[in-house]
Amino acid sequence: MPKSAGELMREKWLVISIFVLGFDQFTKYLSTQRLALVDSIAVFPGLDFTLRYNKGAAWSFLANASGWQRWFFIGLTILISIGIYVWLGRLSTKEKQAAFALSLVLGGAFGNLLDRINYGYVIDFILFHYQSWQWPAFNLADTAICIGVALLIPTLVKKH
């Protein structure tokens, strides 16, 4: 049975998701090979590579829960990813920004999902700071998700 235009477009955009996933996993592998837990390597003032393990969600939300959060976030990520996959297939060929944004979010979500499944936590290693203040550590999957959401918001606002 021939593929629909939506299916063909989805496959095209999934290449970006796979690239994001691969690059995220590669950088996490490098960070675990080169850094000890909570060790820091200054990249330049205000940016360190610091290995951290996050059992929670963004900003370590629920990181100190008893362990149920691992399975909750795995299930939530799978459900959201299915929704994004379907959404990608329903976009018109003109909705390139939305498709690119969704492919970034999907790749990032899968990067963190693999960590949760394999280790029970997400590997973070990028840390911005200024004097005693620091942003929560994050990774490239988180970056792809944030960029994807930022790109998606204007496309949603235009529709409404």
C-alpha positions in Angstrom: 0.0 0.0 0.0 1.5 3.4 -1.0 2.4 5.8 1.8 0.3 9.0 2.3 1.9 12.4 2.0 1.7 12.8 5.7 3.5 9.5 6.3 6.3 10.5 3.9 6.6 13.9 5.5 6.7 12.3 9.0 9.5 10.0 7.9 11.5 12.9 6.5 11.2 14.9 9.8 12.0 11.8 11.9 15.5 11.9 10.5 16.0 15.1 12.6 14.6 13.3 15.7 17.1 10.5 15.1 20.0 12.9 14.7 19.0 14.7 18.0 18.7 11.4 19.8 22.1 10.2 18.5 23.9 13.4 19.3 22.3 13.6 22.7 23.3 10.0 23.6 26.9 10.5 22.2 27.4 13.7 24.3 26.0 11.9 27.4 28.4 9.0 26.8 31.3 11.4 26.5 30.4 13.2 29.7 30.1 9.9 31.7 33.5 8.8 30.3 35.3 12.1 31.0 33.7 13.4 34.2 33.3 12.0 37.7 29.9 12.6 39.3 29.5 16.3 40.3 33.0 17.1 39.0 33.3 20.3 37.0 35.3 21.3 34.0 35.2 25.1 33.3 34.5 25.6 29.6 34.5 29.4 30.0 33.3 31.8 32.7 29.7 31.0 33.5 29.7 27.6 31.7 30.9 24.3 33.2 30.6 20.7 32.2 29.4 19.0 35.4 28.1 15.4 35.5 24.8 15.1 37.4 22.1 12.4 37.5 18.5 13.6 37.6 15.9 11.2 38.8 13.2 13.8 38.4 11.9 16.0 35.5 12.9 19.5 34.6 14.7 21.4 37.4 14.8 18.1 39.3 11.0 18.2 39.9 10.2 15.0 41.9 13.8 13.9 42.0 13.5 13.0 45.7 10.4 10.9 45.3 10.5 7.2 46.2 11.2 5.9 42.7 7.6 5.8 41.3 8.5 9.0 39.3 10.8 7.0 37.0 7.9 4.9 35.7 5.6 7.9 35.7 7.9 9.9 33.5 8.6 6.9 31.2 4.9 6.4 30.6 4.2 10.2 30.2 7.1 10.5 27.7 5.8 7.5 25.7 2.3 8.9 25.6 3.4 12.4 24.6 5.8 10.9 21.9 2.9 8.9 20.4 0.9 12.2 20.2 3.8 14.0 18.6 4.3 11.2 16.1 0.6 11.3 15.1 0.7 15.1 15.0 3.7 15.1 12.6 1.8 12.8 10.2 -1.1 15.2 10.2 0.8 18.4 9.4 0.5 19.8 5.9 3.7 20.0 3.8 3.6 23.8 4.3 3.9 23.5 8.1 7.7 23.1 8.1 8.4 25.1 11.3 5.9 23.1 13.3 7.3 19.8 11.8 10.9 20.9 12.6 9.9 21.9 16.1 8.0 18.6 16.8 11.0 16.6 15.5 13.3 18.4 17.9 10.9 17.7 20.8 10.6 14.1 19.8 14.3 13.5 19.5 15.0 15.2 22.9 12.2 13.3 24.6 13.6 10.0 23.3 17.1 10.9 24.5 15.9 11.4 28.0 13.5 8.4 27.8 16.5 6.1 27.0 18.3 7.4 30.0 15.3 6.7 32.3 14.8 3.2 30.9 18.5 2.3 31.0 19.7 4.0 34.2 16.7 5.2 36.2 17.8 8.8 35.8 18.6 11.4 33.1 22.3 12.3 32.5 22.9 16.0 32.7 26.2 17.8 32.2 25.8 21.4 31.1 25.8 24.0 33.9 25.4 27.7 33.5 26.3 29.8 36.6 27.1 33.3 37.8 28.9 33.8 41.1 26.8 31.7 43.6 23.8 31.3 41.4 23.5 28.4 39.0 20.9 27.2 36.5 19.9 23.5 37.0 22.2 21.2 35.0 20.8 20.0 31.6 21.7 18.2 28.5 21.3 18.4 24.7 18.0 16.6 24.8 16.6 19.3 27.1 18.0 21.9 24.8 16.3 20.3 21.8 13.0 20.1 23.7 13.2 23.8 24.7 14.1 25.0 21.2 11.4 22.9 19.7 8.7 24.2 22.1 9.9 27.8 21.5 9.6 27.3 17.7 6.2 25.6 18.1 4.5 28.3 20.2 4.4 30.9 17.3 2.9 28.3 14.9 0.2 27.5 17.5 -0.6 31.1 18.2 -0.9 31.9 14.4 -3.6 29.2 14.1 -5.7 30.7 16.9 
